[in-house]
Amino acid sequence: MSDDAPLESDRLDGAPHPRDTARLFGHAGPEAEFLTAATSGRMPHGWLLTGPRGIGKATFAWRAARFLLATPPVAANDMFGAPPPPTSLDIDPEHPVARRMAALSEPGLYLLRRPVDDKDAKKLKTVITVDEVRGLKGFFHMSAGDGRRVVIVDSADEMNPSAANALLKELEEPPEGAVLFLISHRPSGLLPTIRSRCRTLRFTALDDADLAAALIQAGSEPPEGIALANLAQGSVGAAITLGEQGGPALYGDIMRLMDTLPNMDRALALKLAEATAGKAGEARFALTLSLLETALARAARLGATGQAPPDITPGEAATLARLAPTPARARDWANLAQSLTARARQGKAVNLDPAALIFDIFLDLDRTAARLAA
């Protein structure tokens, strides 16, 4: 993101904001399900959009919001003599609603996301607080009688407990004409009562063709070869981040390190750990943890199923098969992955040295490999 670009918690660095994304690839099923509900006169007031991060849930939410605000509602008992119902969510970008939404000036839309920190205008708050949710009351009051009102929560996973309870009250007694879109990458972490008051639309990972098309639309190069496409796991957001941060090369280094277990190449381990140090290494720290989780998950899957996935990096399958040759070994690696990366993230949150945290993970991997090989 350029220095003069606005701070937006729902914008991925290196990609256009979802409100500026023209097309949605690979999700015809959820679009058709929503369109049927929207044109039947029986529109649910709450929609929970679930699926992996970066696959188009927010793009869908903005498309659906444009459609609702630009299309007159259809009453359930007012179908006779009505014009044919719309067959897509497409809205002309020159439509007044579309233009206002692009400028964030549409009075019928409320965007609930992490705002800029009150104490530091160069940072965002780490969570959505109850103060942001309380703004909904004013929005609904000021727009009363103006037809549909749409709320996009991006993402619902980032609400703190007070904010979640405040939003629940709005879902329990929604104003007439209000529609709320809750974007969630981890719906299991939401209040069960929030989930129960929403209709769920599930979004799945993009296939290779849709991923490539979505990346071209976002101004990024489509993945070449198997490495980036497999690491991205059908996520446009992940593919952009991995491409910009050298994800395939880092994954190759991690696999080379794992290939030396249980006699770990300490020089390589130290090099990878030191790259995560300091403020400049924050993104590298997150990426290293994510790719470690990917490597261990692939090892566990191979051990559990006996099926080797296509190599992301040369020789990967042989390394994973040696480390996790049986389902029992697979469980050991899967359990270790969860505990190690969770511990590292907790340590980073309390300002422990990130390089030391990563190096400790490598040491634990080496000790585990030695124990399992004994």
C-alpha positions as CSV (number, residue, x, y, z in Angstrom):
1,M,0.0,0.0,0.0
2,S,1.3,3.5,-0.8
3,D,2.1,5.9,2.0
4,D,-0.8,8.2,0.9
5,A,-3.4,5.4,0.8
6,P,-6.0,5.4,3.5
7,L,-5.6,3.0,6.4
8,E,-8.4,0.4,5.9
9,S,-8.5,-2.8,7.9
10,D,-10.5,-4.5,5.2
11,R,-8.1,-3.8,2.4
12,L,-5.2,-6.2,1.6
13,D,-1.9,-4.6,0.7
14,G,-1.2,-4.9,-3.0
15,A,-4.9,-5.4,-3.9
16,P,-7.8,-3.2,-4.7
17,H,-10.4,-2.7,-2.0
18,P,-13.4,-5.2,-2.3
19,R,-15.7,-2.2,-3.1
20,D,-13.6,-1.5,-6.2
21,T,-13.5,-5.1,-7.4
22,A,-15.7,-5.4,-10.5
23,R,-16.2,-9.1,-10.8
24,L,-16.5,-12.0,-8.4
25,F,-15.1,-15.3,-9.7
26,G,-15.9,-18.8,-8.7
27,H,-18.9,-18.3,-6.4
28,A,-22.0,-18.7,-8.7
29,G,-23.7,-20.9,-6.1
30,P,-23.8,-18.4,-3.2
31,E,-24.7,-15.6,-5.7
32,A,-27.7,-17.6,-7.0
33,E,-28.8,-18.5,-3.5
34,F,-28.8,-14.9,-2.4
35,L,-30.4,-13.6,-5.6
36,T,-33.3,-16.1,-5.1
37,A,-33.8,-14.8,-1.6
38,A,-33.6,-11.2,-2.7
39,T,-36.1,-11.6,-5.5
40,S,-38.6,-13.8,-3.6
41,G,-39.8,-11.1,-1.2
42,R,-38.5,-13.1,1.8
43,M,-35.1,-11.6,2.5
44,P,-33.3,-12.7,5.7
45,H,-32.0,-9.7,7.7
46,G,-28.8,-11.4,8.6
47,W,-26.3,-13.1,6.3
48,L,-23.1,-14.9,7.6
49,L,-20.5,-15.2,4.8
50,T,-18.0,-17.9,5.7
51,G,-15.0,-19.5,4.1
52,P,-11.2,-19.1,4.0
53,R,-9.7,-15.7,4.1
54,G,-9.1,-13.9,0.7
55,I,-11.5,-15.9,-1.5
56,G,-14.1,-13.2,-2.3
57,K,-16.5,-13.0,0.7
58,A,-16.0,-9.2,1.0
59,T,-16.3,-8.7,-2.7
60,F,-19.6,-10.6,-2.6
61,A,-20.8,-8.5,0.3
62,W,-20.2,-5.2,-1.6
63,R,-21.8,-6.6,-4.7
64,A,-24.9,-7.7,-2.7
65,A,-25.0,-4.4,-0.9
66,R,-24.9,-2.4,-4.2
67,F,-27.7,-4.7,-5.6
68,L,-29.9,-4.2,-2.6
69,L,-29.5,-0.4,-2.4
70,A,-29.9,0.1,-6.2
71,T,-32.8,-2.4,-6.7
72,P,-36.4,-1.8,-5.5
73,P,-37.4,-4.5,-3.0
74,V,-40.0,-7.1,-4.1
75,A,-42.8,-7.7,-1.7
76,A,-43.8,-11.4,-1.3
77,N,-47.4,-10.6,-2.3
78,D,-46.6,-8.2,-5.1
79,M,-45.3,-10.5,-7.8
80,F,-48.3,-10.2,-10.2
81,G,-47.6,-7.8,-13.0
82,A,-44.1,-7.0,-11.7
83,P,-41.2,-6.7,-14.1
84,P,-39.0,-9.8,-14.6
85,P,-36.8,-10.3,-11.5
86,P,-33.0,-9.5,-12.0
87,T,-30.9,-12.4,-13.1
88,S,-27.6,-11.2,-11.6
89,L,-26.2,-8.9,-8.9
90,D,-24.5,-6.7,-11.5
91,I,-25.1,-3.0,-11.1
92,D,-23.9,-0.4,-13.6
93,P,-20.8,1.3,-12.1
94,E,-22.3,4.6,-13.2
95,H,-25.4,4.0,-11.2
96,P,-25.7,6.7,-8.5
97,V,-25.6,4.1,-5.7
98,A,-22.5,2.5,-7.1
99,R,-20.8,5.8,-7.4
100,R,-21.7,6.8,-3.9
101,M,-20.6,3.4,-2.5
102,A,-17.2,3.8,-4.3
103,A,-16.8,7.1,-2.6
104,L,-18.0,5.8,0.8
105,S,-20.8,8.4,0.8
106,E,-23.9,6.1,0.4
107,P,-26.3,7.0,3.2
108,G,-27.9,3.5,3.1
109,L,-24.6,1.7,3.8
110,Y,-22.8,1.3,7.2
111,L,-19.3,-0.2,7.1
112,L,-18.4,-1.8,10.5
113,R,-14.6,-2.5,10.6
114,R,-11.6,-1.7,12.8
115,P,-11.0,2.0,12.8
116,V,-7.9,4.1,13.1
117,D,-6.4,4.1,16.6
118,D,-7.4,7.2,18.6
119,K,-3.9,7.5,20.0
120,D,-1.9,6.9,16.8
121,A,-3.4,7.9,13.4
122,K,-0.8,5.7,11.7
123,K,-2.2,2.5,13.3
124,L,-5.5,0.7,13.3
125,K,-7.3,-0.6,16.4
126,T,-6.6,-4.3,17.0
127,V,-10.4,-5.1,17.4
128,I,-13.8,-3.8,16.6
129,T,-15.0,-2.3,19.9
130,V,-18.5,-1.7,21.2
131,D,-18.2,2.0,20.3
132,E,-18.2,1.2,16.6
133,V,-21.2,-1.1,16.9
134,R,-23.1,1.5,18.9
135,G,-22.9,3.7,15.8
136,L,-25.5,1.4,14.2
137,K,-28.2,2.9,16.3
138,G,-27.6,6.4,14.9
139,F,-27.4,5.0,11.4
140,F,-30.7,3.2,11.7
141,H,-32.3,6.2,13.3
142,M,-31.1,8.7,10.7
143,S,-32.0,6.5,7.8
144,A,-35.4,5.4,9.0
145,G,-38.0,5.5,6.3
146,D,-35.4,5.6,3.5
147,G,-36.0,2.0,2.4
148,R,-33.3,-0.6,2.7
149,R,-30.3,-0.1,5.0
150,V,-27.3,-2.4,4.6
151,V,-24.5,-3.1,7.1
152,I,-21.2,-4.8,6.2
153,V,-19.2,-6.2,9.1
154,D,-15.6,-7.0,8.0
155,S,-14.8,-9.0,9.8
156,A,-17.1,-10.3,12.5
157,D,-14.1,-12.3,13.8
158,E,-12.5,-9.0,14.9
159,M,-15.2,-7.9,17.3
160,N,-14.4,-8.0,21.0
161,P,-17.0,-9.6,23.3
162,S,-18.8,-6.3,24.1
163,A,-19.0,-5.5,20.4
164,A,-20.3,-9.0,19.6
165,N,-23.1,-8.7,22.3
166,A,-24.1,-5.3,21.0
167,L,-24.3,-6.6,17.4
168,L,-26.4,-9.5,18.6
169,K,-29.0,-7.1,19.9
170,E,-29.3,-5.5,16.5
171,L,-29.7,-9.0,14.9
172,E,-32.4,-9.9,17.5
173,E,-34.5,-6.8,16.7
174,P,-33.5,-5.6,13.3
175,P,-35.1,-2.5,11.9
176,E,-37.5,-2.8,9.0
177,G,-35.5,-3.1,5.7
178,A,-32.1,-3.7,7.4
179,V,-29.8,-6.3,6.0
180,L,-26.5,-7.2,7.7
181,F,-23.6,-9.0,6.1
182,L,-21.2,-10.6,8.6
183,I,-17.9,-11.7,7.0
184,S,-16.2,-14.5,9.0
185,H,-13.1,-16.5,8.3
186,R,-13.6,-18.5,11.5
187,P,-17.4,-18.8,12.2
188,S,-16.8,-21.3,15.0
189,G,-15.4,-18.4,17.1
190,L,-18.6,-16.3,16.9
191,L,-21.3,-16.4,19.4
192,P,-23.7,-19.3,18.7
193,T,-26.6,-16.9,19.0
194,I,-25.1,-14.7,16.3
195,R,-24.7,-17.7,14.0
196,S,-28.3,-18.8,14.7
197,R,-29.8,-15.4,13.7
198,C,-28.1,-15.4,10.3
199,R,-28.5,-17.4,7.1
200,T,-25.1,-18.8,6.2
201,L,-23.5,-18.6,2.7
202,R,-20.5,-20.8,2.4
203,F,-17.7,-19.8,0.1
204,T,-15.1,-22.4,-1.0
205,A,-11.6,-22.1,-2.3
206,L,-11.2,-21.0,-5.9
207,D,-10.0,-23.5,-8.5
208,D,-6.8,-22.7,-10.5
209,A,-8.7,-21.0,-13.4
210,D,-10.8,-18.7,-11.2
211,L,-7.8,-17.9,-9.0
212,A,-5.8,-16.8,-12.0
213,A,-8.6,-14.7,-13.3
214,A,-9.2,-13.0,-9.9
215,L,-5.5,-12.3,-9.6
216,I,-5.4,-10.7,-13.1
217,Q,-8.3,-8.5,-12.1
218,A,-6.5,-7.5,-8.9
219,G,-3.5,-6.4,-10.9
220,S,-1.3,-9.3,-9.9
221,E,0.4,-12.0,-12.0
222,P,-1.4,-15.4,-12.0
223,P,0.7,-18.1,-10.4
224,E,3.3,-19.9,-12.5
225,G,3.8,-23.6,-11.7
226,I,2.5,-25.4,-8.7
227,A,4.2,-23.7,-5.8
228,L,2.2,-20.5,-5.4
229,A,-1.1,-22.0,-6.5
230,N,-0.8,-24.8,-3.9
231,L,0.4,-22.5,-1.1
232,A,-2.4,-20.1,-1.8
233,Q,-5.0,-22.9,-1.4
234,G,-7.5,-21.1,-3.7
235,S,-7.2,-17.8,-1.9
236,V,-6.6,-14.6,-4.0
237,G,-5.5,-12.7,-0.8
238,A,-3.1,-15.5,0.1
239,A,-1.7,-15.6,-3.4
240,I,-1.0,-11.8,-3.4
241,T,0.6,-11.9,0.0
242,L,2.7,-14.9,-0.9
243,G,3.8,-13.5,-4.2
244,E,4.8,-10.1,-2.7
245,Q,6.6,-11.6,0.3
246,G,8.5,-14.4,-1.5
247,G,6.4,-17.2,0.0
248,P,7.4,-20.0,-2.4
249,A,11.1,-19.4,-1.8
250,L,10.6,-19.3,2.0
251,Y,8.6,-22.5,1.9
252,G,11.4,-24.1,0.0
253,D,13.8,-23.0,2.7
254,I,11.5,-24.4,5.4
255,M,11.3,-27.7,3.6
256,R,15.1,-27.8,3.2
257,L,15.4,-27.3,7.0
258,M,12.8,-30.0,7.7
259,D,14.8,-32.4,5.4
260,T,17.7,-32.1,7.8
261,L,15.7,-33.2,10.9
262,P,16.6,-34.6,13.4
263,N,20.1,-33.2,12.7
264,M,18.9,-29.7,12.1
265,D,20.9,-27.3,10.0
266,R,21.3,-24.7,12.7
267,A,22.9,-22.1,10.4
268,L,19.8,-22.2,8.1
269,A,17.5,-22.2,11.1
270,L,19.2,-19.2,12.5
271,K,19.0,-17.4,9.2
272,L,15.3,-18.0,8.8
273,A,14.7,-16.9,12.4
274,E,16.7,-13.7,12.2
275,A,14.7,-12.6,9.1
276,T,11.7,-12.3,11.4
277,A,13.4,-9.9,13.9
278,G,12.3,-6.3,14.5
279,K,9.5,-4.2,13.0
280,A,10.7,-4.9,9.5
281,G,10.3,-8.6,10.1
282,E,6.7,-8.6,11.3
283,A,5.3,-9.7,8.0
284,R,8.0,-12.3,7.7
285,F,7.2,-13.6,11.2
286,A,3.5,-14.1,10.3
287,L,4.4,-15.7,6.9
288,T,7.0,-18.0,8.5
289,L,4.4,-19.3,11.0
290,S,1.8,-19.7,8.3
291,L,4.1,-21.7,6.1
292,L,5.3,-23.9,9.0
293,E,1.7,-24.7,9.7
294,T,1.2,-25.6,6.0
295,A,4.3,-27.8,6.0
296,L,3.2,-29.7,9.1
297,A,-0.4,-30.0,8.0
298,R,0.8,-31.5,4.7
299,A,3.0,-33.9,6.6
300,A,0.1,-34.9,8.9
301,R,-2.2,-35.4,5.9
302,L,0.3,-37.6,4.1
303,G,0.9,-39.7,7.2
304,A,-2.9,-40.1,7.8
305,T,-3.9,-40.9,4.3
306,G,-0.8,-42.4,2.7
307,Q,-1.4,-40.1,-0.2
308,A,1.4,-37.8,-1.1
309,P,0.3,-34.4,-2.4
310,P,2.1,-32.9,-5.5
311,D,5.4,-31.5,-4.5
312,I,5.4,-27.7,-3.9
313,T,9.1,-27.8,-3.8
314,P,11.4,-30.6,-5.2
315,G,11.7,-33.6,-2.9
316,E,8.9,-32.4,-0.5
317,A,6.9,-35.6,-0.6
318,A,9.9,-37.7,0.3
319,T,10.8,-35.5,3.3
320,L,7.2,-35.5,4.6
321,A,6.9,-39.2,4.2
322,R,10.1,-39.8,6.2
323,L,8.9,-37.6,9.0
324,A,5.3,-38.8,9.1
325,P,5.2,-42.4,7.8
326,T,2.2,-43.5,9.9
327,P,-1.1,-42.1,11.1
328,A,0.4,-42.1,14.7
329,R,3.3,-40.0,13.6
330,A,0.9,-37.8,11.6
331,R,-1.1,-37.0,14.8
332,D,2.1,-36.1,16.7
333,W,3.1,-33.5,14.0
334,A,-0.5,-32.1,13.8
335,N,-0.7,-31.7,17.6
336,L,2.8,-30.1,17.7
337,A,1.9,-27.7,14.9
338,Q,-1.1,-26.3,16.9
339,S,0.8,-25.9,20.1
340,L,4.0,-24.4,18.7
341,T,2.4,-21.8,16.4
342,A,-0.2,-20.8,19.0
343,R,2.6,-20.3,21.6
344,A,4.7,-18.3,19.2
345,R,1.7,-15.9,18.4
346,Q,1.0,-15.5,22.1
347,G,4.7,-14.7,22.7
348,K,4.7,-12.1,19.9
349,A,1.6,-10.5,21.4
350,V,3.5,-9.9,24.6
351,N,6.5,-8.5,22.8
352,L,8.9,-11.5,23.1
353,D,11.7,-11.6,20.6
354,P,10.2,-13.0,17.4
355,A,13.5,-14.4,16.1
356,A,13.9,-16.4,19.4
357,L,10.3,-17.6,19.1
358,I,10.9,-18.9,15.6
359,F,14.2,-20.5,16.5
360,D,12.6,-22.2,19.5
361,I,10.0,-23.7,17.1
362,F,12.8,-25.1,15.0
363,L,14.5,-26.6,18.0
364,D,11.2,-28.3,19.1
365,L,10.8,-29.7,15.6
366,D,14.3,-31.2,15.8
367,R,13.7,-32.7,19.2
368,T,10.3,-34.1,18.1
369,A,11.9,-35.7,15.0
370,A,14.6,-37.2,17.2
371,R,12.1,-38.6,19.6
372,L,9.9,-40.1,16.9
373,A,12.9,-41.6,15.1
374,A,14.2,-43.3,18.3
